[in-house]
Amino acid sequence: MSGGADELYVVDEADTPTVVERILDHWQTDTLAVLGEDADCGPAVRQLMRLGVLAPLRAVRKVQRYALAWLGQPLPGLADAFDQHASADLQRVDADADADLRVLVRHGLGWEQALTRYRDQMPASPHLLLDLSYHHTLALGPYVVPGQSACVYCLGNRVLRRWGDAAVPTLPA
């Protein structure tokens, strides 16, 4: 089980594809409790929960309000496109303080400039990167829970070290 480049778990208790499939099926239907005392799956489920890898769906806070924040120039029409898909369950709000999640959009800036802005903001609430600064690729992630997962700054520095700061197109394809 991978938690990204900084976290790798070996869960010896999940020793067959059948165990893994059963755990996934029960997680998707929010019935993990059923496996707690299961002879085959119980040890793996308990280990994954201790590691914080698995959580019952009802224990995860549902995102109902999100805010867009820009690492670069706002992309005309993007907020409107998000609004077209709004529903009673998910609404865009203008104030970061009212949002369950911040969607950080990198557009029109290289990584070094974007990371400077990110460091200046350093969101203390959960946030998700939407990267539109490549001519052919939309990248989504990482999803960051401050204090619990790697942040956008970690990702950006790895990208810079590995590939450098590529030229940024005016508009993504």
LINLINUR-V818821 format. One record per backbone hydrogen bond with DSSP energy under -1.0 kcal/mol. CO is the residue of the C=O (numbers start at 0). NH is the residue of the N-H. Records with the same first field share a line. If there is no record, write none. Layout:
CO = NH + NH
This chain:
0 = 8
6 = 2
10 = 13
12 = 14
15 = 19
16 = 20
17 = 21
18 = 22
19 = 23
20 = 24
21 = 25
22 = 26
23 = 27
24 = 28
25 = 30
26 = 29
30 = 33
31 = 34
32 = 35
34 = 37
37 = 41
40 = 44
41 = 45
42 = 46
43 = 47
44 = 48
45 = 49
46 = 50
47 = 52 + 53
55 = 58
56 = 59
63 = 90
64 = 99 + 100
65 = 92
66 = 102
68 = 104
70 = 106
74 = 77
76 = 80
77 = 81
78 = 82
79 = 83
81 = 84
82 = 85
89 = 86
90 = 65
94 = 97
95 = 98
100 = 66
101 = 127
102 = 68
103 = 129
104 = 70
105 = 131
106 = 72
109 = 113
110 = 114
111 = 115
112 = 116
113 = 117
114 = 118
115 = 119
116 = 120
117 = 121
125 = 101
126 = 143
127 = 103
128 = 140
129 = 105
130 = 138
134 = 172
138 = 130
141 = 128
143 = 126
144 = 147 + 148
150 = 154
151 = 155
152 = 156
153 = 157
154 = 158
155 = 159
156 = 160
157 = 161
158 = 162 + 163
